[in-house]
Amino acid sequence: MFRSALLYAALILGANAASADPATLEALKLGEMKRLAVHAEPKPAGSADFTDRDGAVHNLADWQGKVVLLNFWQVSCPPCREEMPALNTLEKEMGGEDFAVVPVAYGYNHPGGLARFISKYEIDALPVLLDPDRKLSAEMGVMAPPVTMILDREGREVARFIGGADWASDEAKAIITAVMDAPSS
C-alpha cells in the first residue's frame, strides 16, 4: 500500500510538461522496472509490415497517436508465457484511445501452438500479430524474445525492456502513464 502511494505521488509530482523527460522516467523506475532502459532521445521504430492470423497486413503506424507497449514474444519462450497474462491485464485496464498493448509473435509460431497458447492463458484482450519473417523485429534490433518497447504517440521508442516483466504492476503502469501524460512534440 505504502509502495503504491509512493509511486502515485512520484507520478503526480512528475506529471507536468516534462513528464516523459528521461530523468522523470528514470525516477519512476522501481522494482523490476529498474531494468528498463530509458533512451536519452526517442529512437525511430521499425516500419516493416507484419500480419494478423487472418493475413491482414499491419504496421506500427496503425497505432500512431497512441502510446504503445510493443512486445515481441514467442510461444516457445518461458518468460513470454509468464508475462503474457500481465500484458492482457494491462490492455484490459489501460487500453483504449490513448494506449495499446501490441504483442507481435517473433519468428515462426505454429498456428496450432499459437491457438493453444491463446486459449490456455486466456488472452482475450490482445490482437494476435505475427512477424514470421522477423522483418519488424530485425528493424527493431530484437535478437530473441521477450523484448518490450514503449513507443510515444509519434511512434518513437522511448524505452526498452529485455526479458520478462509484470507489465500490470504499479511500477510499470506509473511509467506508461508518465509517457501517456507527456505532451506531443
C-alpha positions in Angstrom: 0.0 0.0 0.0 2.8 2.4 1.0 4.7 1.5 -2.1 1.7 2.3 -4.3 1.3 5.6 -2.6 4.9 6.5 -3.3 4.6 5.5 -7.0 1.5 7.6 -7.5 3.0 10.6 -5.6 6.1 10.4 -7.8 3.8 10.2 -10.8 1.8 13.2 -9.8 4.9 15.3 -9.0 6.5 14.3 -12.3 3.4 14.6 -14.5 4.0 18.0 -15.9 5.1 19.4 -19.2 8.3 17.4 -18.9 6.8 14.1 -17.6 8.3 12.0 -20.4 11.6 13.5 -19.8 14.2 10.7 -19.4 15.1 11.9 -15.9 11.5 11.7 -14.8 11.1 8.2 -16.2 14.3 7.2 -14.5 12.9 8.5 -11.2 9.9 6.3 -11.7 11.9 3.1 -12.2 11.2 0.9 -9.1 11.2 -2.9 -8.6 11.8 -4.9 -11.8 11.3 -1.7 -13.8 14.8 -0.7 -12.8 15.9 -2.9 -15.7 14.0 -0.6 -18.1 16.5 1.2 -20.5 15.2 4.7 -20.9 16.6 6.4 -24.0 18.1 9.9 -23.8 16.3 10.8 -27.0 13.5 8.9 -28.7 14.5 6.5 -31.4 12.7 5.7 -34.6 10.7 2.5 -34.6 10.6 -0.1 -37.3 8.4 0.4 -40.4 8.2 -3.2 -41.6 4.8 -4.8 -42.1 3.5 -7.7 -40.1 0.2 -9.6 -40.2 -2.6 -10.9 -38.1 -3.8 -14.5 -38.0 -6.2 -13.8 -40.9 -3.3 -12.4 -43.1 -4.3 -8.8 -42.9 -1.2 -6.5 -43.1 -0.4 -4.2 -40.2 2.3 -1.6 -39.5 3.2 0.3 -36.3 1.8 3.4 -37.9 -1.7 1.8 -37.3 -1.3 2.8 -33.7 0.1 6.4 -34.4 -1.3 8.8 -31.8 -1.3 6.2 -29.0 1.3 5.3 -26.5 2.2 1.7 -27.4 3.7 -1.1 -25.3 5.2 -3.2 -28.2 6.1 -6.7 -27.1 8.0 -9.3 -29.1 7.2 -12.8 -27.8 7.2 -16.4 -28.9 5.1 -19.4 -27.9 8.2 -21.5 -27.0 9.6 -18.7 -24.7 9.1 -19.4 -21.0 9.4 -15.8 -19.9 6.9 -14.8 -22.6 4.4 -17.4 -21.3 4.8 -15.8 -17.9 4.3 -12.2 -18.9 1.5 -12.6 -21.5 -1.3 -12.7 -18.9 0.0 -9.5 -17.4 0.1 -7.9 -20.8 -3.5 -9.0 -21.3 -4.5 -7.5 -18.0 -2.7 -4.2 -18.8 -4.6 -3.9 -22.0 -7.9 -4.5 -20.2 -7.1 -1.9 -17.6 -5.4 0.8 -19.6 -6.1 0.1 -23.3 -8.2 2.5 -25.3 -7.9 5.7 -27.3 -4.6 6.7 -25.6 -2.8 3.4 -25.1 -2.5 -0.1 -26.6 -0.5 -3.2 -25.9 0.7 -4.5 -29.2 2.2 -8.1 -28.9 4.0 -9.3 -32.0 4.8 -13.0 -32.2 8.5 -13.3 -33.1 9.5 -15.7 -35.9 7.6 -18.8 -36.7 4.9 -19.8 -34.3 3.0 -23.0 -35.2 -0.7 -22.0 -35.8 -1.9 -24.8 -33.6 0.5 -24.0 -30.8 -0.4 -20.3 -31.1 -4.1 -21.1 -30.7 -3.5 -23.4 -27.7 -1.3 -20.7 -26.1 -4.0 -18.0 -26.6 -6.7 -20.4 -25.1 -4.6 -21.7 -22.2 -3.5 -18.3 -21.0 -7.0 -16.8 -21.7 -5.5 -14.0 -23.9 -8.8 -12.3 -24.8 -7.9 -8.6 -25.0 -4.9 -8.6 -27.2 -4.6 -8.9 -31.0 -2.7 -11.9 -32.4 0.0 -10.3 -34.6 2.7 -12.2 -36.4 6.3 -11.4 -37.6 7.1 -14.8 -39.1 10.0 -13.5 -41.2 11.3 -11.3 -38.4 11.4 -8.2 -40.5 10.0 -5.9 -37.9 11.9 -7.5 -35.1 15.2 -7.2 -37.1 14.5 -3.5 -37.8 13.9 -3.0 -34.0 17.1 -4.9 -33.1 15.4 -7.8 -31.4 17.7 -10.8 -31.2 15.4 -13.1 -29.0 12.2 -12.6 -27.1 10.8 -11.3 -24.9 11.7 -7.7 -25.6 9.3 -4.9 -24.9 9.5 -1.3 -26.1 7.5 1.8 -25.0 6.6 3.9 -28.0 5.4 7.5 -27.7 2.5 9.0 -29.5 4.7 9.8 -32.5 5.7 6.1 -32.8 9.2 6.6 -31.4 10.9 4.2 -29.0 11.4 5.9 -25.6 12.4 2.9 -23.6 13.2 -0.8 -23.9 13.0 -3.8 -21.5 14.8 -7.1 -22.3 13.3 -10.1 -20.6 10.0 -10.8 -19.0 8.2 -8.4 -16.6 5.0 -7.9 -14.8 3.5 -5.2 -17.1 0.4 -5.0 -15.0 2.4 -3.9 -11.9 2.0 -0.5 -10.4 5.6 0.3 -11.3 5.1 -0.4 -15.0 1.8 1.5 -15.0 3.4 4.6 -13.5 6.0 4.7 -16.3 3.4 4.1 -19.0 1.2 6.8 -17.5 4.1 9.3 -17.5 4.6 8.7 -21.2 0.9 9.0 -21.8 0.8 12.3 -20.0 3.7 13.8 -21.9 2.9 16.5 -24.4 3.3 15.5 -28.0 6.3 17.1 -29.8 
